[in-house]
Amino acid sequence: MNDLGQDLELRLVRYFTVVAAHQHFGRAAADLHVAQPALSRQIQRLEKYLGVRLLDRVPKGTRLTPAGQKFLPRAQALLRTARQAELAVREHAGTGRIAIGYVEDLVITAAVRELRRRHPDAEIATRYLSCRDVGALADKRVDALIARAPLPLAADDVFTTPLYEEPRMLVVPRGHPLADRASVTAEELADEEAAPCAFETADWTSYRILGAGVPPIESYEDKLELVASGRAIAVLPVGDRRSSLRPDLVTVPIEGAPPSQVVLISRKDDPNPMIRNLRLAAEAVLTAPAP
């Protein structure tokens, strides 16, 4: 029995795909910027409409039921079709729409302002993404992503535009043996055990927490607290100034480390014309912060 005979709402379908991606109502609610109880009610509405249970709650979150597993690819296809129809109409009308994701310390205001200046009638939204939101581009929660390379995304699936590069620095607690050094070398850090963010891959990630037995940490503030307590050290891009706000931390230049690269990433073959417009705007105005 469906929900009072009403048509299927795309909003509920999208909510379902986000919960399925996170496998957790709390994280999905944060991503969607809705209250968790409200999200639960909307999923219940969708299940009532379809007449089946799509998600089961488990101790660590949620999991898809067999019906949910069958519905998910169809839900994703439905959202893609709706998005393509919307883009076709907007392109015909000469308007545009884009959601831009960005991560960690990056400031993309200049690119967004330039894009709005060039396309004043377009709908331009930004979304801050945390480490656990690595699937936001593939799930089409954002149309483009400005982040630091490397990212765990298949090269065949995305188009990457380099924007600028920055050297790296070591962040240690005041009083650490390396705190008074003029610089350290990459070789001196090579044997340190790393706990990377989920957004990162490879050896030289943009944000590295180094220390034996350090678990993966999502919150940047928790990373700095771990360093300040003496349990770890961190490797960060020099453009990330947040550690300088803490008087108990010291930064040291790193020699011989590859630079941190800031890139713009979009899905290959995405027909949205605003992606190219964003690329041109970002290339024109986004540069490495002054030292």
C-alpha positions as CSV (number, residue, x, y, z in Angstrom):
1,M,0.0,0.0,0.0
2,N,1.6,3.3,-1.0
3,D,1.5,6.6,1.0
4,L,-2.1,7.9,0.5
5,G,-1.8,7.3,-3.3
6,Q,0.7,10.1,-3.7
7,D,3.4,10.0,-6.3
8,L,6.9,8.9,-5.3
9,E,8.9,12.0,-4.0
10,L,12.4,12.3,-5.4
11,R,13.4,14.0,-2.1
12,L,12.6,10.8,-0.2
13,V,14.5,8.8,-2.8
14,R,17.5,11.0,-2.4
15,Y,17.3,10.7,1.4
16,F,17.3,6.9,1.1
17,T,20.4,6.9,-1.1
18,V,22.3,9.1,1.3
19,V,21.4,6.9,4.3
20,A,22.5,3.9,2.2
21,A,25.8,5.6,1.4
22,H,26.6,6.4,5.0
23,Q,25.0,3.3,6.5
24,H,24.2,5.5,9.5
25,F,21.2,7.8,10.1
26,G,23.2,10.3,12.2
27,R,25.9,10.9,9.6
28,A,23.3,11.0,6.8
29,A,21.3,13.6,8.7
30,A,24.4,15.8,9.1
31,D,25.2,15.5,5.4
32,L,21.6,16.4,4.5
33,H,21.4,19.2,7.1
34,V,18.2,17.8,8.6
35,A,17.4,16.5,12.1
36,Q,17.9,12.8,12.5
37,P,14.3,12.2,13.8
38,A,13.0,14.0,10.7
39,L,15.1,11.9,8.4
40,S,13.9,8.7,10.1
41,R,10.3,9.8,9.5
42,Q,11.0,10.5,5.9
43,I,12.5,7.1,5.3
44,Q,9.5,5.6,7.0
45,R,7.2,7.5,4.6
46,L,9.2,6.0,1.7
47,E,8.9,2.5,3.1
48,K,5.2,3.0,3.7
49,Y,4.8,4.2,0.1
50,L,6.7,1.2,-1.3
51,G,5.1,-1.3,1.1
52,V,8.5,-2.8,2.1
53,R,11.2,-2.2,4.7
54,L,14.4,-0.8,3.0
55,L,16.7,-0.4,6.0
56,D,17.4,-2.3,9.2
57,R,19.0,-0.7,12.2
58,V,22.1,-2.5,13.5
59,P,24.4,-1.7,16.5
60,K,26.8,0.4,14.4
61,G,24.3,2.0,12.1
62,T,22.0,0.7,9.4
63,R,22.1,-1.9,6.6
64,L,20.1,-2.5,3.5
65,T,17.4,-5.1,3.6
66,P,17.1,-7.4,0.5
67,A,14.4,-5.0,-0.8
68,G,16.7,-2.0,-0.1
69,Q,19.5,-3.7,-2.0
70,K,17.2,-4.2,-5.0
71,F,15.8,-0.6,-4.8
72,L,19.1,1.2,-4.4
73,P,20.4,1.0,-8.0
74,R,17.0,1.9,-9.3
75,A,16.8,4.8,-6.9
76,Q,20.2,6.1,-8.1
77,A,19.2,5.7,-11.7
78,L,15.9,7.6,-11.0
79,L,17.9,10.5,-9.5
80,R,20.3,10.6,-12.4
81,T,17.5,10.7,-14.9
82,A,15.8,13.5,-13.0
83,R,19.1,15.4,-12.8
84,Q,19.7,15.0,-16.5
85,A,16.2,16.3,-17.3
86,E,16.8,19.3,-15.1
87,L,20.1,20.1,-16.7
88,A,18.6,19.9,-20.1
89,V,15.9,22.3,-19.3
90,R,18.2,24.7,-17.5
91,E,20.7,24.6,-20.4
92,H,17.9,25.4,-22.9
93,A,16.7,28.3,-20.6
94,G,20.3,29.7,-20.3
95,T,20.5,29.2,-16.6
96,G,22.6,26.8,-14.6
97,R,23.0,25.1,-11.2
98,I,26.0,23.6,-9.4
99,A,26.9,22.2,-6.0
100,I,30.5,22.6,-5.1
101,G,32.1,20.5,-2.4
102,Y,35.3,21.5,-0.6
103,V,37.3,19.9,2.2
104,E,39.5,20.7,5.2
105,D,41.1,24.1,5.3
106,L,40.5,25.1,1.7
107,V,38.9,28.5,1.1
108,I,37.1,28.6,-2.2
109,T,35.3,31.9,-1.7
110,A,37.2,33.7,-4.5
111,A,36.2,31.0,-7.1
112,V,32.6,31.0,-6.0
113,R,32.4,34.8,-6.1
114,E,34.0,34.9,-9.6
115,L,31.6,32.2,-10.8
116,R,28.6,34.2,-9.5
117,R,30.0,37.3,-11.2
118,R,30.2,35.5,-14.5
119,H,26.9,33.7,-14.2
120,P,24.6,35.9,-12.0
121,D,21.5,33.9,-12.8
122,A,22.9,30.5,-11.9
123,E,22.1,28.7,-8.6
124,I,25.5,28.1,-6.9
125,A,25.7,26.1,-3.7
126,T,28.7,25.1,-1.6
127,R,29.0,22.1,0.7
128,Y,31.8,21.4,3.3
129,L,32.8,17.8,3.2
130,S,34.5,15.8,5.9
131,C,36.7,12.7,5.6
132,R,33.7,10.4,5.6
133,D,32.1,12.1,2.7
134,V,34.5,10.6,0.1
135,G,31.5,9.3,-1.9
136,A,29.8,12.7,-2.3
137,L,31.0,13.2,-5.9
138,A,30.1,9.7,-7.1
139,D,26.7,9.9,-5.3
140,K,26.0,13.2,-7.0
141,R,25.6,15.1,-3.7
142,V,28.0,17.6,-5.3
143,D,28.8,18.3,-8.9
144,A,32.4,19.2,-8.4
145,L,35.0,18.8,-5.6
146,I,37.9,21.1,-4.7
147,A,40.3,19.2,-2.5
148,R,43.9,18.1,-2.1
149,A,45.3,15.3,-4.1
150,P,45.6,12.3,-4.0
151,L,42.0,11.1,-3.5
152,P,40.7,7.5,-3.6
153,L,38.8,8.1,-6.8
154,A,39.2,6.0,-10.0
155,A,41.0,8.1,-12.6
156,D,38.7,6.7,-15.3
157,D,35.7,8.1,-13.5
158,V,36.8,11.7,-12.9
159,F,38.3,14.7,-14.7
160,T,41.0,16.4,-12.7
161,T,42.2,20.0,-13.0
162,P,45.3,21.1,-11.1
163,L,44.9,24.5,-9.5
164,Y,48.0,25.2,-7.3
165,E,50.6,23.5,-5.1
166,E,52.0,24.2,-1.6
167,P,55.0,22.8,0.3
168,R,54.5,20.9,3.5
169,M,55.3,21.5,7.2
170,L,55.7,19.4,10.3
171,V,53.5,20.3,13.3
172,V,54.8,19.2,16.7
173,P,54.1,20.1,20.3
174,R,56.2,22.8,21.9
175,G,59.1,21.2,23.6
176,H,59.3,18.3,21.1
177,P,62.9,17.3,20.0
178,L,62.2,18.6,16.5
179,A,60.5,21.9,17.6
180,D,63.7,24.0,17.5
181,R,64.9,22.7,14.1
182,A,65.2,25.0,11.1
183,S,63.8,22.2,9.0
184,V,63.4,18.4,8.8
185,T,63.8,16.1,5.8
186,A,61.2,13.8,4.4
187,E,63.6,10.9,5.0
188,E,63.5,11.6,8.7
189,L,59.7,11.0,8.7
190,A,59.7,8.0,6.4
191,D,59.5,5.3,9.1
192,E,56.7,7.0,11.0
193,E,53.4,5.1,11.1
194,A,50.5,7.1,9.6
195,A,46.8,7.2,10.3
196,P,45.3,8.8,7.1
197,C,41.9,10.4,6.7
198,A,39.4,8.5,4.5
199,F,39.7,11.2,1.9
200,E,43.4,10.3,1.4
201,T,45.4,7.6,-0.2
202,A,49.1,6.9,-1.0
203,D,52.2,7.6,1.1
204,W,52.2,11.4,0.9
205,T,48.7,12.4,1.8
206,S,47.8,16.1,2.4
207,Y,47.0,15.6,6.1
208,R,49.1,13.0,7.9
209,I,49.0,12.1,11.6
210,L,52.2,10.2,12.5
211,G,52.6,8.0,15.6
212,A,52.6,4.4,16.6
213,G,49.1,3.0,17.2
214,V,47.3,6.2,16.3
215,P,43.7,5.3,15.1
216,P,42.1,7.0,12.1
217,I,40.8,10.5,13.2
218,E,38.1,12.5,11.4
219,S,38.0,15.7,13.3
220,Y,40.8,18.2,12.6
221,E,40.5,19.6,16.1
222,D,41.0,16.1,17.5
223,K,44.1,15.7,15.3
224,L,45.6,18.8,16.7
225,E,44.7,17.8,20.3
226,L,46.5,14.5,19.7
227,V,49.6,16.3,18.5
228,A,49.5,18.8,21.4
229,S,49.3,16.0,23.9
230,G,52.5,14.5,22.6
231,R,51.0,11.3,21.2
232,A,51.6,12.1,17.6
233,I,53.1,14.6,15.1
234,A,51.4,15.9,11.9
235,V,52.4,16.8,8.3
236,L,50.2,19.5,6.8
237,P,50.3,21.9,3.8
238,V,51.8,25.2,4.7
239,G,48.6,27.0,3.6
240,D,46.7,25.4,6.5
241,R,47.0,28.1,9.2
242,R,44.8,26.5,11.8
243,S,47.6,25.0,13.8
244,S,49.1,28.5,14.3
245,L,46.1,29.4,16.4
246,R,47.4,27.1,19.2
247,P,50.4,28.4,21.2
248,D,51.3,24.9,22.3
249,L,52.1,23.8,18.7
250,V,55.2,24.6,16.5
251,T,55.5,24.3,12.8
252,V,58.8,23.2,11.0
253,P,59.4,23.3,7.2
254,I,59.9,19.9,5.6
255,E,62.6,19.5,2.9
256,G,62.4,16.9,0.1
257,A,58.7,16.2,0.4
258,P,56.5,16.4,-2.7
259,P,54.2,19.4,-2.7
260,S,50.5,19.3,-1.7
261,Q,48.4,19.8,-4.8
262,V,45.0,21.4,-4.8
263,V,42.7,20.1,-7.6
264,L,39.2,20.5,-9.0
265,I,37.5,17.2,-9.7
266,S,34.3,16.4,-11.6
267,R,32.7,13.3,-13.0
268,K,33.7,12.4,-16.5
269,D,31.1,13.1,-19.2
270,D,28.9,15.1,-16.8
271,P,26.8,17.3,-19.1
272,N,26.4,20.1,-16.6
273,P,27.9,23.3,-18.3
274,M,28.4,24.9,-15.0
275,I,31.3,22.5,-14.3
276,R,33.3,24.0,-17.1
277,N,32.4,27.5,-16.0
278,L,33.6,26.7,-12.4
279,R,36.8,25.3,-13.8
280,L,37.5,28.5,-15.7
281,A,36.7,30.7,-12.7
282,A,38.8,28.6,-10.3
283,E,41.8,28.6,-12.7
284,A,41.5,32.4,-12.9
285,V,41.4,33.3,-9.2
286,L,42.5,30.3,-7.0
287,T,46.1,30.5,-6.1
288,A,48.3,29.3,-3.2
289,P,47.9,31.5,-0.1
290,A,50.7,34.0,0.5
291,P,53.3,32.7,3.1
